[in-house]
């Protein structure tokens, strides 16, 4: 019976460890998604940098 109890406790500890790792991975994925969305928004907003830039271009090619 002690062996079974130890096995169950070990399984619970392992499951909690997996749960913590999954939560960390989920959080990192959400953060990465936000970073990508922000980058895409910034790139989309600057499609025409010469016409939207406050700096006057020296020459037009």
C-alpha positions as CSV (number, residue, x, y, z in Angstrom):
1,X,0.0,0.0,0.0
2,X,2.9,2.4,0.8
3,X,4.2,1.8,-2.7
4,X,0.9,2.8,-4.3
5,X,0.7,5.9,-2.1
6,X,4.2,6.9,-3.1
7,X,3.3,6.3,-6.8
8,X,0.2,8.5,-6.6
9,X,2.1,11.3,-4.8
10,X,4.8,11.1,-7.5
11,X,2.2,11.3,-10.2
12,X,0.6,14.4,-8.6
13,X,3.9,16.1,-8.3
14,X,4.6,15.3,-12.0
15,X,1.2,16.6,-13.0
16,X,1.7,19.8,-11.1
17,X,5.1,20.3,-12.8
18,X,3.5,19.8,-16.2
19,X,0.7,22.2,-15.4
20,X,3.2,24.9,-14.4
21,X,5.2,24.4,-17.5
22,X,2.1,24.6,-19.7
23,X,1.0,27.8,-18.0
24,X,4.4,29.3,-18.6
25,X,4.3,28.3,-22.2
26,X,0.8,29.7,-22.6
27,X,1.9,33.0,-21.1
28,X,4.9,33.3,-23.3
29,X,2.9,32.5,-26.4
30,X,0.4,35.2,-25.5
31,X,3.2,37.7,-25.0
32,X,4.8,36.7,-28.3
33,X,1.5,37.1,-30.1
34,X,1.2,40.6,-28.7
35,X,4.7,41.5,-29.8
36,X,4.0,40.2,-33.3
37,X,0.7,42.1,-33.5
38,X,2.5,45.3,-32.5
39,X,5.3,44.8,-35.0
40,X,2.8,44.2,-37.8
41,X,0.8,47.3,-36.8
42,X,4.0,49.4,-36.8
43,X,5.1,48.0,-40.2
44,X,1.7,48.5,-41.7
45,X,1.6,52.1,-40.5
46,X,4.9,52.9,-42.2
47,X,4.3,51.5,-45.7
48,X,5.3,54.8,-47.2
49,X,8.0,56.1,-45.0
50,X,9.0,58.9,-47.3
51,X,5.5,60.4,-47.5
52,X,4.7,59.9,-43.8
53,X,8.0,60.8,-42.3
54,X,8.5,64.1,-40.6
55,X,11.9,64.2,-42.2
56,X,12.1,65.8,-45.6
57,X,13.7,63.5,-48.1
58,X,16.8,64.9,-49.8
59,X,16.1,63.4,-53.2
60,X,13.5,61.2,-54.8
61,X,14.7,58.2,-56.7
